[in-house]
């Protein structure tokens, strides 16, 4: 082509060549052993600058604003001098020139720093090129534009009863049965004019009409809530995705909040009513950067995100993957409220050769595209801000959304950051600790991940993934291996503060104590303990007897705790035998066993013939030391134990099976069973402190708490686990060892990143799934409609209950507070509250009881209004006594009459 000139550049010496084979020959002969991927410089004539729809990168290359395809960013007009100076070039992808930054191909720090300012723009241009936002449309528009047919208080109550009647809501047949019941009359004749039956029959002419009206009203509520839907087109197919605006939810929460904590106590020159307690170091960094960059009338609008997948009931193939958001500017004593933002599409395994790999790549790409669509307005507002009128004398301010936490488990965290999972060299998402020293002291001082370097290399890897230039695939694999990443940049890097200063992309993901401790280290400790017992016994007997008998006895000891523990005593219990692929304990059993491991293993986990094992171990240690001394030129004398030979007698572990040297250095003459008990007790203390139990009355500073957590984690991992079990490569142990203190410094405590509450909210999706047709193509849309309609009606039910309580006369409230049946003869009249002596913390187990059930008891009729909860909500009852009801004329309850 006459209007195109191509030059091939050596990435190591910057020489230019007119053909690719000359550049390849130069790389092979001159730069032996170095990467052979080379950039190119493409000069296209006919396009003269920004007036042709071009955007300029920080590297100096100019690219079209709307031409960034799946292979990368297209270059329209880039001067060779500018591209060579910036260290960037162009390779052809599918016939179109594509920008490739050469920060790692040609390792120069100038190129890395040059592309730092353009990370957000470059990643945004990549995901904008898919055109997913252009295909978005409102959900259920046809039903949403219709007027509601439930236009009276009685009909709204009937709707809420039909949708919220039980855990899953009424089915279509149940809704029709409800219409027949409410429209029936005793004599079968026409209903009186002002009766409920007349209102029902006037609104809905038939039973099927009532069920259809309920379905349409659910769709209407979803439409009014602002839900959108779009289609995500990929090489594996087309997938429907539903989402709504996260920025709108944040602004509504800011508008409705009676108290707003938008500034830290250290901020000067701001209204005092907007100042709250410190939310951690990450919020302070955001606040300093926003006010320095955008002025004194700017503030940070903090929020958190959560996402995780869950398998739906009665379906091993279908799963729900919700995305939720929570506002973090509310008072700390107010419970956090999570709002659904989207439902990530589910990609099934594809058929044919390489189907699993293609499905994995499709899931990876669709996850990032869906996240970009959902947070698009937040991404824009994080850079430009949004004007907010705080009311009164406060006036108009400019809010800048900033993400302070992303709550997710380990697999979800790696997927969101486009990092590889188990099996790679750098398995930590925060630092670059290598796998051989993953849980050693060297990992504590490992360097953090660099956002600029990693995301730039991910962008370059994505461009090389579709390049046709020889050597591109090898260079892509090298870059991915270097960072243990995938060839796709994370969409979260579009947000200001994550992909720009202060570059907190890899620090925004918090430490989830549920999966790190209760479901992580608790599971690992059971496996390590059994493996250790098998190694130290060396085929011989344990203290209690055989290995299976010891494990059964350890699990059975949980019965001493009675109802305070839910550990299973059936085989294999909390401890499993080596080689068992699937254990039978659940998450609740692991959580309850985490703090009682010391009792379960006390005096059991150790070899029966300890004196003989110790003599053999010391003999092996002295022999290894003498070998090392002889290699260094020295000599040493040693003698074998009288009861054993150097090769190991019968019943003793063979030499090298277990390294006893760190054990004796740490525990001295302590017996193995005592050492195991001390390690398990230390784990129980670690769990207790991380969850906030038994904290001192005086509140230490953030630095003191971080230093205490850091020292406690190091003492446990390096001073307890490593000497006893050896060097481990556990992601959970690494997070507790290296990043627990960072969580305190960044977010004050471990509650912000805890996924316990959101894991419980998975029940909403599982309940809604039972009201779908369970077909892969349409069940996701139906699930979201049912679940979100229930959320809207639950909020409406709570408001109706509060309005009913406010309308009641004060005399009725006073007479219903205390009744004769509930009064205590020994109660005092001094007005002082009676202390139960039990702190109502999260460590106590109770019974979940519906509020409406408790409200039926004497003196508790206003309980729902007092707590501000609807009648169908559940609360935890620590203790209670139930009596058998006595009916008039010795009659039985209706349910017992029907089943008798």
Order of alpha helices (4+ residues) and beta strands (2+ residues): beta-beta-alpha-beta-beta-beta-alpha-beta-beta-alpha-alpha-beta-alpha-alpha-alpha-alpha-alpha-beta-beta-alpha-alpha-beta-beta-beta-alpha-alpha-beta-beta-alpha-alpha-alpha-alpha-alpha-alpha-alpha-alpha-alpha-alpha-alpha-alpha-alpha-alpha-alpha-alpha-alpha-alpha-alpha-beta-alpha-alpha-beta-alpha
